[in-house]
Amino acid sequence: MRKKDLSGKYGPLLRRFVRHKAAVVCLFVLTALILMALLAPWITPYEPTKPTGAFSQPPTAEHILGTDKIGRDMFSRILYGMRVSLLVGLLATLISTLIGVALGLVSGYFGGAIDKAIMGFTDMVMSFPYILLVLVAAAIFQPGMWSIVLILGFVDWPGVARLVRGNVLSLRETNFVKNDLASGMPGRYILFSEILPNTIAPVLVYATSVFALSILDEAALSFLGMGVQKPTPSLGNILQGAESLSVLTDKPWLWVPAGTVIVLLVVCINFVGDALRDALDPRNAEG
């Protein structure tokens, strides 16, 4: 049986991606951070929720990032917190992407009253200030990881829906879709076999920005006490230790490592997303 030449199929895409040197570096950094988070139970020497040392102890050989206000190991809490923050970002992105893709496909393909209703609702959601909508929803529902996942998932979909709708309207005018319509092909075949595969690339790129934004939103809500609740660690509620001026100035190990990890995650995801956008853009195809 003849094997498919994957290098030939994906070679041009990979070559366009590696032109972005910063994105390649960020991909390695992001992969390393994700692996550290996944392997946290085997990497960390202590339980993240149990005191193991003196209160607010500076970094030592025993606790390489020090301890927090009640003696919990900061290195362990950051790795476990990164797991939670990445999980929240990933699940929120999946929910918002699925909702946006479904509504965008239906709106763009069927048009008419359905399109007006869906786009009217989308415009209404987008008319609310984003951060205000998130804060109000977080205040209404019980704080916790799953509440944040659902809140972020259900407020981030309008951008995906508008993107998919625009692509569907464009693809409806292409010859291959017109031929399918003229041949009497069922709508589900046209949607899922012709239109959706040609919409995946821009959705994937957009999803990277939603992923980064969801991590930031989780950090902000958890910092305010409206997100992931202690003792479960997340990068956001670890930063709660930086609320006082004395901690900001005299105990940087309580907030600098967690803040640095958040910045690294968001910057790396955005760089990888930018490189992915350029790699998937057919206008950048090699001649």
ABEGO torsion letter per residue (X at the ends): XBBBBAAAAAAAAAAAAAABAAAAAAAAAAAAAAAAAAAAAAABABBAABBABBBGBBBBAABAAEBBAAGBBAAAAAAAAAAAAAAAAAAAAAAAAAAAAAAAAAAAAAEEAAAAAAAAAAAAAAABBAAAAAAAAAAABBBEAAAAAAAAAAAAAAAAAAAAAAAAAAAAABAAAAAAAAAGBBAAAAAAAAAAAAAAAAAAAAAAAAAAAAAAAAAAAAAAGABBBOABBBAAAAAAAAABAAAAAABAAAAAAAAAAAAAAAAAAAAAAAAAAAAABAAABBX
